[in-house]
Amino acid sequence: MEMFIYFPQPLGIPRDEIEDLLQEYLGQNGEVTGAGAGETGSNVDLEVFGNAHDHVQPIKGLLRQAGVPAGTVIVVEDQRYPVAE
């Protein structure tokens, strides 16, 4: 199941550090499949094996600890989960 994480500009930390953190968390349960950046922000794409909704809360915690900016959002099946609540 696909999961997308969108960050506003500027991210403030290297995106590859976020990718490594996410891959370490996922382990055998998924993988980072892509990333990109544009004028409005950047993103990291994940493929989660099983139900991606089950991983939203732990990933939100990891992203908060990493210091991602306000406005970061996780999207799973068109459902948006703001990281900062």
PDB file of N, CA, C and O in Angstrom:
ATOM      1  N   MET A   1       0.853  -1.168   0.000  1.00  0.00           N
ATOM      2  CA  MET A   1       0.000   0.000   0.000  1.00  0.00           C
ATOM      3  C   MET A   1       0.901   1.235   0.000  1.00  0.00           C
ATOM      4  O   MET A   1       1.885   1.301   0.738  1.00  0.00           O
ATOM      5  N   GLU A   2       0.555   2.197  -0.828  1.00  0.00           N
ATOM      6  CA  GLU A   2       1.383   3.393  -0.960  1.00  0.00           C
ATOM      7  C   GLU A   2       1.098   4.410   0.138  1.00  0.00           C
ATOM      8  O   GLU A   2      -0.032   4.567   0.602  1.00  0.00           O
ATOM      9  N   MET A   3       2.170   5.095   0.534  1.00  0.00           N
ATOM     10  CA  MET A   3       2.096   6.187   1.494  1.00  0.00           C
ATOM     11  C   MET A   3       2.972   7.304   0.954  1.00  0.00           C
ATOM     12  O   MET A   3       4.080   7.057   0.478  1.00  0.00           O
ATOM     13  N   PHE A   4       2.483   8.522   1.028  1.00  0.00           N
ATOM     14  CA  PHE A   4       3.235   9.675   0.547  1.00  0.00           C
ATOM     15  C   PHE A   4       3.379  10.670   1.687  1.00  0.00           C
ATOM     16  O   PHE A   4       2.429  10.914   2.430  1.00  0.00           O
ATOM     17  N   ILE A   5       4.566  11.243   1.824  1.00  0.00           N
ATOM     18  CA  ILE A   5       4.812  12.250   2.844  1.00  0.00           C
ATOM     19  C   ILE A   5       5.235  13.521   2.121  1.00  0.00           C
ATOM     20  O   ILE A   5       6.200  13.526   1.357  1.00  0.00           O
ATOM     21  N   TYR A   6       4.498  14.595   2.373  1.00  0.00           N
ATOM     22  CA  TYR A   6       4.758  15.874   1.714  1.00  0.00           C
ATOM     23  C   TYR A   6       5.255  16.888   2.739  1.00  0.00           C
ATOM     24  O   TYR A   6       4.676  17.043   3.814  1.00  0.00           O
ATOM     25  N   PHE A   7       6.336  17.571   2.384  1.00  0.00           N
ATOM     26  CA  PHE A   7       6.958  18.571   3.239  1.00  0.00           C
ATOM     27  C   PHE A   7       6.904  19.925   2.538  1.00  0.00           C
ATOM     28  O   PHE A   7       7.163  20.006   1.338  1.00  0.00           O
ATOM     29  N   PRO A   8       6.572  20.992   3.270  1.00  0.00           N
ATOM     30  CA  PRO A   8       6.656  22.327   2.674  1.00  0.00           C
ATOM     31  C   PRO A   8       8.116  22.752   2.592  1.00  0.00           C
ATOM     32  O   PRO A   8       8.977  22.162   3.245  1.00  0.00           O
ATOM     33  N   GLN A   9       8.393  23.769   1.794  1.00  0.00           N
ATOM     34  CA  GLN A   9       9.755  24.312   1.730  1.00  0.00           C
ATOM     35  C   GLN A   9       9.905  25.338   2.821  1.00  0.00           C
ATOM     36  O   GLN A   9       8.915  26.002   3.129  1.00  0.00           O
ATOM     37  N   PRO A  10      11.032  25.525   3.421  1.00  0.00           N
ATOM     38  CA  PRO A  10      12.182  24.629   3.367  1.00  0.00           C
ATOM     39  C   PRO A  10      12.029  23.482   4.363  1.00  0.00           C
ATOM     40  O   PRO A  10      11.404  23.640   5.412  1.00  0.00           O
ATOM     41  N   LEU A  11      12.591  22.353   4.036  1.00  0.00           N
ATOM     42  CA  LEU A  11      12.502  21.180   4.900  1.00  0.00           C
ATOM     43  C   LEU A  11      13.324  21.376   6.170  1.00  0.00           C
ATOM     44  O   LEU A  11      12.898  20.971   7.252  1.00  0.00           O
ATOM     45  N   GLY A  12      14.489  21.989   6.047  1.00  0.00           N
ATOM     46  CA  GLY A  12      15.296  22.298   7.223  1.00  0.00           C
ATOM     47  C   GLY A  12      16.285  21.218   7.618  1.00  0.00           C
ATOM     48  O   GLY A  12      17.221  21.489   8.370  1.00  0.00           O
ATOM     49  N   ILE A  13      16.100  19.999   7.131  1.00  0.00           N
ATOM     50  CA  ILE A  13      17.035  18.901   7.368  1.00  0.00           C
ATOM     51  C   ILE A  13      17.183  18.144   6.056  1.00  0.00           C
ATOM     52  O   ILE A  13      16.269  18.166   5.231  1.00  0.00           O
ATOM     53  N   PRO A  14      18.308  17.476   5.845  1.00  0.00           N
ATOM     54  CA  PRO A  14      18.488  16.749   4.587  1.00  0.00           C
ATOM     55  C   PRO A  14      17.408  15.671   4.403  1.00  0.00           C
ATOM     56  O   PRO A  14      17.148  14.869   5.300  1.00  0.00           O
ATOM     57  N   ARG A  15      16.800  15.677   3.233  1.00  0.00           N
ATOM     58  CA  ARG A  15      15.743  14.702   2.958  1.00  0.00           C
ATOM     59  C   ARG A  15      16.256  13.283   3.028  1.00  0.00           C
ATOM     60  O   ARG A  15      15.519  12.385   3.439  1.00  0.00           O
ATOM     61  N   ASP A  16      17.520  13.048   2.633  1.00  0.00           N
ATOM     62  CA  ASP A  16      18.041  11.683   2.682  1.00  0.00           C
ATOM     63  C   ASP A  16      18.108  11.160   4.114  1.00  0.00           C
ATOM     64  O   ASP A  16      18.021   9.951   4.326  1.00  0.00           O
ATOM     65  N   GLU A  17      18.260  12.044   5.100  1.00  0.00           N
ATOM     66  CA  GLU A  17      18.223  11.607   6.498  1.00  0.00           C
ATOM     67  C   GLU A  17      16.825  11.115   6.869  1.00  0.00           C
ATOM     68  O   GLU A  17      16.674  10.130   7.590  1.00  0.00           O
ATOM     69  N   ILE A  18      15.809  11.813   6.366  1.00  0.00           N
ATOM     70  CA  ILE A  18      14.426  11.385   6.587  1.00  0.00           C
ATOM     71  C   ILE A  18      14.187  10.029   5.916  1.00  0.00           C
ATOM     72  O   ILE A  18      13.578   9.136   6.505  1.00  0.00           O
ATOM     73  N   GLU A  19      14.669   9.886   4.682  1.00  0.00           N
ATOM     74  CA  GLU A  19      14.509   8.624   3.963  1.00  0.00           C
ATOM     75  C   GLU A  19      15.148   7.478   4.734  1.00  0.00           C
ATOM     76  O   GLU A  19      14.549   6.412   4.875  1.00  0.00           O
ATOM     77  N   ASP A  20      16.370   7.693   5.236  1.00  0.00           N
ATOM     78  CA  ASP A  20      17.065   6.646   5.995  1.00  0.00           C
ATOM     79  C   ASP A  20      16.301   6.292   7.267  1.00  0.00           C
ATOM     80  O   ASP A  20      16.181   5.115   7.610  1.00  0.00           O
ATOM     81  N   LEU A  21      15.789   7.288   7.961  1.00  0.00           N
ATOM     82  CA  LEU A  21      15.016   7.073   9.178  1.00  0.00           C
ATOM     83  C   LEU A  21      13.772   6.232   8.891  1.00  0.00           C
ATOM     84  O   LEU A  21      13.451   5.302   9.631  1.00  0.00           O
ATOM     85  N   LEU A  22      13.077   6.578   7.800  1.00  0.00           N
ATOM     86  CA  LEU A  22      11.870   5.841   7.426  1.00  0.00           C
ATOM     87  C   LEU A  22      12.186   4.407   7.013  1.00  0.00           C
ATOM     88  O   LEU A  22      11.461   3.480   7.375  1.00  0.00           O
ATOM     89  N   GLN A  23      13.265   4.223   6.256  1.00  0.00           N
ATOM     90  CA  GLN A  23      13.632   2.870   5.832  1.00  0.00           C
ATOM     91  C   GLN A  23      14.025   2.012   7.027  1.00  0.00           C
ATOM     92  O   GLN A  23      13.689   0.829   7.091  1.00  0.00           O
ATOM     93  N   GLU A  24      14.732   2.611   7.964  1.00  0.00           N
ATOM     94  CA  GLU A  24      15.108   1.877   9.176  1.00  0.00           C
ATOM     95  C   GLU A  24      13.871   1.462   9.955  1.00  0.00           C
ATOM     96  O   GLU A  24      13.788   0.331  10.433  1.00  0.00           O
ATOM     97  N   TYR A  25      12.903   2.376  10.087  1.00  0.00           N
ATOM     98  CA  TYR A  25      11.661   2.055  10.778  1.00  0.00           C
ATOM     99  C   TYR A  25      10.918   0.918  10.064  1.00  0.00           C
ATOM    100  O   TYR A  25      10.485  -0.042  10.702  1.00  0.00           O
ATOM    101  N   LEU A  26      10.776   1.030   8.747  1.00  0.00           N
ATOM    102  CA  LEU A  26       9.995   0.039   8.001  1.00  0.00           C
ATOM    103  C   LEU A  26      10.645  -1.337   7.991  1.00  0.00           C
ATOM    104  O   LEU A  26       9.948  -2.347   8.081  1.00  0.00           O
ATOM    105  N   GLY A  27      11.965  -1.393   7.883  1.00  0.00           N
ATOM    106  CA  GLY A  27      12.655  -2.686   7.832  1.00  0.00           C
ATOM    107  C   GLY A  27      12.074  -3.564   6.743  1.00  0.00           C
ATOM    108  O   GLY A  27      12.029  -3.179   5.575  1.00  0.00           O
ATOM    109  N   GLN A  28      11.631  -4.745   7.135  1.00  0.00           N
ATOM    110  CA  GLN A  28      11.046  -5.694   6.182  1.00  0.00           C
ATOM    111  C   GLN A  28       9.569  -5.423   5.905  1.00  0.00           C
ATOM    112  O   GLN A  28       8.934  -6.154   5.145  1.00  0.00           O
ATOM    113  N   ASN A  29       9.022  -4.373   6.519  1.00  0.00           N
ATOM    114  CA  ASN A  29       7.603  -4.056   6.355  1.00  0.00           C
ATOM    115  C   ASN A  29       7.320  -3.065   5.238  1.00  0.00           C
ATOM    116  O   ASN A  29       6.172  -2.668   5.036  1.00  0.00           O
ATOM    117  N   GLY A  30       8.357  -2.662   4.509  1.00  0.00           N
ATOM    118  CA  GLY A  30       8.145  -1.720   3.418  1.00  0.00           C
ATOM    119  C   GLY A  30       9.449  -1.126   2.948  1.00  0.00           C
ATOM    120  O   GLY A  30      10.527  -1.531   3.383  1.00  0.00           O
ATOM    121  N   GLU A  31       9.340  -0.140   2.035  1.00  0.00           N
ATOM    122  CA  GLU A  31      10.547   0.482   1.506  1.00  0.00           C
ATOM    123  C   GLU A  31      10.250   1.881   0.983  1.00  0.00           C
ATOM    124  O   GLU A  31       9.130   2.198   0.582  1.00  0.00           O
ATOM    125  N   VAL A  32      11.288   2.701   1.002  1.00  0.00           N
ATOM    126  CA  VAL A  32      11.222   4.010   0.371  1.00  0.00           C
ATOM    127  C   VAL A  32      11.332   3.766  -1.130  1.00  0.00           C
ATOM    128  O   VAL A  32      12.282   3.135  -1.591  1.00  0.00           O
ATOM    129  N   THR A  33      10.364   4.265  -1.889  1.00  0.00           N
ATOM    130  CA  THR A  33      10.349   3.992  -3.329  1.00  0.00           C
ATOM    131  C   THR A  33      10.666   5.213  -4.175  1.00  0.00           C
ATOM    132  O   THR A  33      10.891   5.089  -5.379  1.00  0.00           O
ATOM    133  N   GLY A  34      10.686   6.387  -3.564  1.00  0.00           N
ATOM    134  CA  GLY A  34      10.992   7.574  -4.347  1.00  0.00           C
ATOM    135  C   GLY A  34      11.002   8.813  -3.487  1.00  0.00           C
ATOM    136  O   GLY A  34      10.621   8.794  -2.317  1.00  0.00           O
ATOM    137  N   ALA A  35      11.447   9.887  -4.100  1.00  0.00           N
ATOM    138  CA  ALA A  35      11.486  11.186  -3.423  1.00  0.00           C
ATOM    139  C   ALA A  35      11.630  12.250  -4.496  1.00  0.00           C
ATOM    140  O   ALA A  35      12.056  11.970  -5.617  1.00  0.00           O
ATOM    141  N   GLY A  36      11.273  13.463  -4.140  1.00  0.00           N
ATOM    142  CA  GLY A  36      11.405  14.547  -5.094  1.00  0.00           C
ATOM    143  C   GLY A  36      11.283  15.887  -4.406  1.00  0.00           C
ATOM    144  O   GLY A  36      10.961  15.978  -3.222  1.00  0.00           O
ATOM    145  N   ALA A  37      11.548  16.926  -5.180  1.00  0.00           N
ATOM    146  CA  ALA A  37      11.443  18.290  -4.667  1.00  0.00           C
ATOM    147  C   ALA A  37      11.016  19.207  -5.798  1.00  0.00           C
ATOM    148  O   ALA A  37      11.340  18.976  -6.963  1.00  0.00           O
ATOM    149  N   GLY A  38      10.290  20.242  -5.438  1.00  0.00           N
ATOM    150  CA  GLY A  38       9.833  21.213  -6.418  1.00  0.00           C
ATOM    151  C   GLY A  38       9.683  22.563  -5.768  1.00  0.00           C
ATOM    152  O   GLY A  38      10.156  22.787  -4.654  1.00  0.00           O
ATOM    153  N   GLU A  39       9.026  23.457  -6.463  1.00  0.00           N
ATOM    154  CA  GLU A  39       8.875  24.825  -5.973  1.00  0.00           C
ATOM    155  C   GLU A  39       8.067  24.916  -4.681  1.00  0.00           C
ATOM    156  O   GLU A  39       8.316  25.796  -3.856  1.00  0.00           O
ATOM    157  N   THR A  40       7.112  24.023  -4.500  1.00  0.00           N
ATOM    158  CA  THR A  40       6.232  24.121  -3.336  1.00  0.00           C
ATOM    159  C   THR A  40       6.637  23.224  -2.177  1.00  0.00           C
ATOM    160  O   THR A  40       6.035  23.306  -1.106  1.00  0.00           O
ATOM    161  N   GLY A  41       7.631  22.376  -2.357  1.00  0.00           N
ATOM    162  CA  GLY A  41       8.054  21.498  -1.278  1.00  0.00           C
ATOM    163  C   GLY A  41       8.723  20.238  -1.787  1.00  0.00           C
ATOM    164  O   GLY A  41       9.179  20.173  -2.929  1.00  0.00           O
ATOM    165  N   SER A  42       8.774  19.244  -0.925  1.00  0.00           N
ATOM    166  CA  SER A  42       9.397  17.979  -1.294  1.00  0.00           C
ATOM    167  C   SER A  42       8.540  16.832  -0.785  1.00  0.00           C
ATOM    168  O   SER A  42       7.583  17.036  -0.038  1.00  0.00           O
ATOM    169  N   ASN A  43       8.897  15.625  -1.200  1.00  0.00           N
ATOM    170  CA  ASN A  43       8.116  14.456  -0.810  1.00  0.00           C
ATOM    171  C   ASN A  43       9.007  13.225  -0.691  1.00  0.00           C
ATOM    172  O   ASN A  43      10.104  13.161  -1.246  1.00  0.00           O
ATOM    173  N   VAL A  44       8.491  12.254   0.053  1.00  0.00           N
ATOM    174  CA  VAL A  44       9.076  10.918   0.129  1.00  0.00           C
ATOM    175  C   VAL A  44       7.926   9.948  -0.101  1.00  0.00           C
ATOM    176  O   VAL A  44       6.862  10.087   0.502  1.00  0.00           O
ATOM    177  N   ASP A  45       8.138   8.966  -0.971  1.00  0.00           N
ATOM    178  CA  ASP A  45       7.126   7.966  -1.292  1.00  0.00           C
ATOM    179  C   ASP A  45       7.538   6.632  -0.680  1.00  0.00           C
ATOM    180  O   ASP A  45       8.701   6.234  -0.747  1.00  0.00           O
ATOM    181  N   LEU A  46       6.559   5.947  -0.080  1.00  0.00           N
ATOM    182  CA  LEU A  46       6.812   4.664   0.562  1.00  0.00           C
ATOM    183  C   LEU A  46       5.870   3.609   0.010  1.00  0.00           C
ATOM    184  O   LEU A  46       4.743   3.913  -0.380  1.00  0.00           O
ATOM    185  N   GLU A  47       6.334   2.376  -0.019  1.00  0.00           N
ATOM    186  CA  GLU A  47       5.469   1.220  -0.251  1.00  0.00           C
ATOM    187  C   GLU A  47       5.484   0.441   1.055  1.00  0.00           C
ATOM    188  O   GLU A  47       6.526  -0.054   1.485  1.00  0.00           O
ATOM    189  N   VAL A  48       4.314   0.339   1.680  1.00  0.00           N
ATOM    190  CA  VAL A  48       4.198  -0.348   2.953  1.00  0.00           C
ATOM    191  C   VAL A  48       3.503  -1.674   2.701  1.00  0.00           C
ATOM    192  O   VAL A  48       2.437  -1.721   2.089  1.00  0.00           O
ATOM    193  N   PHE A  49       4.109  -2.740   3.173  1.00  0.00           N
ATOM    194  CA  PHE A  49       3.528  -4.067   3.005  1.00  0.00           C
ATOM    195  C   PHE A  49       2.479  -4.255   4.100  1.00  0.00           C
ATOM    196  O   PHE A  49       2.804  -4.212   5.286  1.00  0.00           O
ATOM    197  N   GLY A  50       1.241  -4.459   3.709  1.00  0.00           N
ATOM    198  CA  GLY A  50       0.149  -4.540   4.671  1.00  0.00           C
ATOM    199  C   GLY A  50      -0.607  -3.230   4.687  1.00  0.00           C
ATOM    200  O   GLY A  50      -0.625  -2.496   3.699  1.00  0.00           O
ATOM    201  N   ASN A  51      -1.223  -2.945   5.804  1.00  0.00           N
ATOM    202  CA  ASN A  51      -2.068  -1.758   5.930  1.00  0.00           C
ATOM    203  C   ASN A  51      -1.221  -0.556   6.327  1.00  0.00           C
ATOM    204  O   ASN A  51      -0.719  -0.493   7.449  1.00  0.00           O
ATOM    205  N   ALA A  52      -1.060   0.391   5.420  1.00  0.00           N
ATOM    206  CA  ALA A  52      -0.235   1.576   5.681  1.00  0.00           C
ATOM    207  C   ALA A  52      -0.824   2.441   6.784  1.00  0.00           C
ATOM    208  O   ALA A  52      -0.085   3.128   7.489  1.00  0.00           O
ATOM    209  N   HIS A  53      -2.144   2.419   6.944  1.00  0.00           N
ATOM    210  CA  HIS A  53      -2.774   3.221   7.999  1.00  0.00           C
ATOM    211  C   HIS A  53      -2.243   2.828   9.377  1.00  0.00           C
ATOM    212  O   HIS A  53      -2.190   3.664  10.279  1.00  0.00           O
ATOM    213  N   ASP A  54      -1.851   1.567   9.547  1.00  0.00           N
ATOM    214  CA  ASP A  54      -1.315   1.096  10.826  1.00  0.00           C
ATOM    215  C   ASP A  54       0.027   1.732  11.161  1.00  0.00           C
ATOM    216  O   ASP A  54       0.436   1.736  12.322  1.00  0.00           O
ATOM    217  N   HIS A  55       0.711   2.265  10.169  1.00  0.00           N
ATOM    218  CA  HIS A  55       2.043   2.845  10.373  1.00  0.00           C
ATOM    219  C   HIS A  55       2.022   4.371  10.490  1.00  0.00           C
ATOM    220  O   HIS A  55       3.063   4.986  10.722  1.00  0.00           O
ATOM    221  N   VAL A  56       0.866   4.974  10.334  1.00  0.00           N
ATOM    222  CA  VAL A  56       0.795   6.445  10.340  1.00  0.00           C
ATOM    223  C   VAL A  56       1.261   7.020  11.673  1.00  0.00           C
ATOM    224  O   VAL A  56       2.111   7.910  11.686  1.00  0.00           O
ATOM    225  N   GLN A  57       0.736   6.542  12.781  1.00  0.00           N
ATOM    226  CA  GLN A  57       1.077   7.129  14.078  1.00  0.00           C
ATOM    227  C   GLN A  57       2.562   6.971  14.408  1.00  0.00           C
ATOM    228  O   GLN A  57       3.181   7.953  14.821  1.00  0.00           O
ATOM    229  N   PRO A  58       3.169   5.789  14.249  1.00  0.00           N
ATOM    230  CA  PRO A  58       4.604   5.692  14.515  1.00  0.00           C
ATOM    231  C   PRO A  58       5.444   6.585  13.603  1.00  0.00           C
ATOM    232  O   PRO A  58       6.430   7.173  14.049  1.00  0.00           O
ATOM    233  N   ILE A  59       5.063   6.689  12.342  1.00  0.00           N
ATOM    234  CA  ILE A  59       5.816   7.538  11.409  1.00  0.00           C
ATOM    235  C   ILE A  59       5.641   9.006  11.777  1.00  0.00           C
ATOM    236  O   ILE A  59       6.594   9.779  11.683  1.00  0.00           O
ATOM    237  N   LYS A  60       4.444   9.402  12.193  1.00  0.00           N
ATOM    238  CA  LYS A  60       4.247  10.778  12.655  1.00  0.00           C
ATOM    239  C   LYS A  60       5.197  11.087  13.812  1.00  0.00           C
ATOM    240  O   LYS A  60       5.792  12.164  13.856  1.00  0.00           O
ATOM    241  N   GLY A  61       5.341  10.154  14.743  1.00  0.00           N
ATOM    242  CA  GLY A  61       6.247  10.350  15.871  1.00  0.00           C
ATOM    243  C   GLY A  61       7.685  10.492  15.425  1.00  0.00           C
ATOM    244  O   GLY A  61       8.408  11.354  15.925  1.00  0.00           O
ATOM    245  N   LEU A  62       8.113   9.655  14.488  1.00  0.00           N
ATOM    246  CA  LEU A  62       9.485   9.738  13.964  1.00  0.00           C
ATOM    247  C   LEU A  62       9.735  11.071  13.278  1.00  0.00           C
ATOM    248  O   LEU A  62      10.782  11.692  13.463  1.00  0.00           O
ATOM    249  N   LEU A  63       8.770  11.501  12.490  1.00  0.00           N
ATOM    250  CA  LEU A  63       8.924  12.770  11.771  1.00  0.00           C
ATOM    251  C   LEU A  63       8.976  13.950  12.727  1.00  0.00           C
ATOM    252  O   LEU A  63       9.753  14.884  12.526  1.00  0.00           O
ATOM    253  N   ARG A  64       8.149  13.911  13.769  1.00  0.00           N
ATOM    254  CA  ARG A  64       8.186  14.987  14.765  1.00  0.00           C
ATOM    255  C   ARG A  64       9.555  15.047  15.442  1.00  0.00           C
ATOM    256  O   ARG A  64      10.130  16.123  15.604  1.00  0.00           O
ATOM    257  N   GLN A  65      10.071  13.876  15.836  1.00  0.00           N
ATOM    258  CA  GLN A  65      11.383  13.815  16.482  1.00  0.00           C
ATOM    259  C   GLN A  65      12.481  14.331  15.556  1.00  0.00           C
ATOM    260  O   GLN A  65      13.455  14.929  16.012  1.00  0.00           O
ATOM    261  N   ALA A  66      12.321  14.098  14.258  1.00  0.00           N
ATOM    262  CA  ALA A  66      13.316  14.544  13.286  1.00  0.00           C
ATOM    263  C   ALA A  66      13.237  16.056  13.061  1.00  0.00           C
ATOM    264  O   ALA A  66      14.153  16.649  12.492  1.00  0.00           O
ATOM    265  N   GLY A  67      12.152  16.672  13.502  1.00  0.00           N
ATOM    266  CA  GLY A  67      12.024  18.116  13.384  1.00  0.00           C
ATOM    267  C   GLY A  67      11.507  18.614  12.053  1.00  0.00           C
ATOM    268  O   GLY A  67      11.891  19.689  11.592  1.00  0.00           O
ATOM    269  N   VAL A  68      10.620  17.819  11.423  1.00  0.00           N
ATOM    270  CA  VAL A  68      10.059  18.273  10.148  1.00  0.00           C
ATOM    271  C   VAL A  68       9.210  19.516  10.379  1.00  0.00           C
ATOM    272  O   VAL A  68       8.690  19.712  11.478  1.00  0.00           O
ATOM    273  N   PRO A  69       9.064  20.358   9.361  1.00  0.00           N
ATOM    274  CA  PRO A  69       8.340  21.620   9.544  1.00  0.00           C
ATOM    275  C   PRO A  69       6.823  21.450   9.646  1.00  0.00           C
ATOM    276  O   PRO A  69       6.252  20.442   9.229  1.00  0.00           O
ATOM    277  N   ALA A  70       6.201  22.478  10.218  1.00  0.00           N
ATOM    278  CA  ALA A  70       4.738  22.535  10.238  1.00  0.00           C
ATOM    279  C   ALA A  70       4.249  22.482   8.797  1.00  0.00           C
ATOM    280  O   ALA A  70       4.885  23.026   7.894  1.00  0.00           O
ATOM    281  N   GLY A  71       3.134  21.835   8.596  1.00  0.00           N
ATOM    282  CA  GLY A  71       2.591  21.696   7.252  1.00  0.00           C
ATOM    283  C   GLY A  71       2.925  20.358   6.619  1.00  0.00           C
ATOM    284  O   GLY A  71       2.424  20.043   5.540  1.00  0.00           O
ATOM    285  N   THR A  72       3.771  19.559   7.280  1.00  0.00           N
ATOM    286  CA  THR A  72       4.081  18.220   6.767  1.00  0.00           C
ATOM    287  C   THR A  72       2.832  17.361   6.896  1.00  0.00           C
ATOM    288  O   THR A  72       2.138  17.409   7.912  1.00  0.00           O
ATOM    289  N   VAL A  73       2.553  16.578   5.864  1.00  0.00           N
ATOM    290  CA  VAL A  73       1.355  15.745   5.856  1.00  0.00           C
ATOM    291  C   VAL A  73       1.688  14.370   5.279  1.00  0.00           C
ATOM    292  O   VAL A  73       2.505  14.243   4.367  1.00  0.00           O
ATOM    293  N   ILE A  74       1.034  13.342   5.835  1.00  0.00           N
ATOM    294  CA  ILE A  74       1.124  11.967   5.328  1.00  0.00           C
ATOM    295  C   ILE A  74      -0.185  11.681   4.600  1.00  0.00           C
ATOM    296  O   ILE A  74      -1.263  12.001   5.101  1.00  0.00           O
ATOM    297  N   VAL A  75      -0.088  11.075   3.410  1.00  0.00           N
ATOM    298  CA  VAL A  75      -1.281  10.747   2.634  1.00  0.00           C
ATOM    299  C   VAL A  75      -1.298   9.247   2.350  1.00  0.00           C
ATOM    300  O   VAL A  75      -0.339   8.682   1.825  1.00  0.00           O
ATOM    301  N   VAL A  76      -2.420   8.620   2.715  1.00  0.00           N
ATOM    302  CA  VAL A  76      -2.655   7.206   2.438  1.00  0.00           C
ATOM    303  C   VAL A  76      -4.056   7.099   1.859  1.00  0.00           C
ATOM    304  O   VAL A  76      -5.032   7.494   2.497  1.00  0.00           O
ATOM    305  N   GLU A  77      -4.148   6.566   0.652  1.00  0.00           N
ATOM    306  CA  GLU A  77      -5.452   6.386   0.000  1.00  0.00           C
ATOM    307  C   GLU A  77      -6.301   7.656   0.058  1.00  0.00           C
ATOM    308  O   GLU A  77      -7.474   7.594   0.426  1.00  0.00           O
ATOM    309  N   ASP A  78      -5.738   8.782  -0.293  1.00  0.00           N
ATOM    310  CA  ASP A  78      -6.439  10.067  -0.307  1.00  0.00           C
ATOM    311  C   ASP A  78      -6.846  10.559   1.084  1.00  0.00           C
ATOM    312  O   ASP A  78      -7.534  11.574   1.194  1.00  0.00           O
ATOM    313  N   GLN A  79      -6.441   9.872   2.132  1.00  0.00           N
ATOM    314  CA  GLN A  79      -6.692  10.346   3.487  1.00  0.00           C
ATOM    315  C   GLN A  79      -5.437  11.091   3.960  1.00  0.00           C
ATOM    316  O   GLN A  79      -4.329  10.559   3.897  1.00  0.00           O
ATOM    317  N   ARG A  80      -5.625  12.313   4.429  1.00  0.00           N
ATOM    318  CA  ARG A  80      -4.506  13.172   4.844  1.00  0.00           C
ATOM    319  C   ARG A  80      -4.365  13.142   6.363  1.00  0.00           C
ATOM    320  O   ARG A  80      -5.339  13.287   7.101  1.00  0.00           O
ATOM    321  N   TYR A  81      -3.119  12.949   6.808  1.00  0.00           N
ATOM    322  CA  TYR A  81      -2.801  12.953   8.227  1.00  0.00           C
ATOM    323  C   TYR A  81      -1.765  14.039   8.498  1.00  0.00           C
ATOM    324  O   TYR A  81      -0.588  13.833   8.200  1.00  0.00           O
ATOM    325  N   PRO A  82      -2.156  15.187   9.052  1.00  0.00           N
ATOM    326  CA  PRO A  82      -1.163  16.202   9.409  1.00  0.00           C
ATOM    327  C   PRO A  82      -0.213  15.647  10.462  1.00  0.00           C
ATOM    328  O   PRO A  82      -0.639  14.960  11.390  1.00  0.00           O
ATOM    329  N   VAL A  83       1.064  15.946  10.316  1.00  0.00           N
ATOM    330  CA  VAL A  83       2.045  15.434  11.275  1.00  0.00           C
ATOM    331  C   VAL A  83       1.968  16.205  12.582  1.00  0.00           C
ATOM    332  O   VAL A  83       2.057  15.608  13.654  1.00  0.00           O
ATOM    333  N   ALA A  84       1.805  17.512  12.513  1.00  0.00           N
ATOM    334  CA  ALA A  84       1.677  18.325  13.721  1.00  0.00           C
ATOM    335  C   ALA A  84       0.207  18.492  14.045  1.00  0.00           C
ATOM    336  O   ALA A  84      -0.560  19.003  13.230  1.00  0.00           O
ATOM    337  N   GLU A  85      -0.186  18.065  15.225  1.00  0.00           N
ATOM    338  CA  GLU A  85      -1.600  18.182  15.616  1.00  0.00           C
ATOM    339  C   GLU A  85      -1.722  19.058  16.832  1.00  0.00           C
ATOM    340  O   GLU A  85      -2.828  19.284  17.321  1.00  0.00           O
TER     341      GLU A  85
END
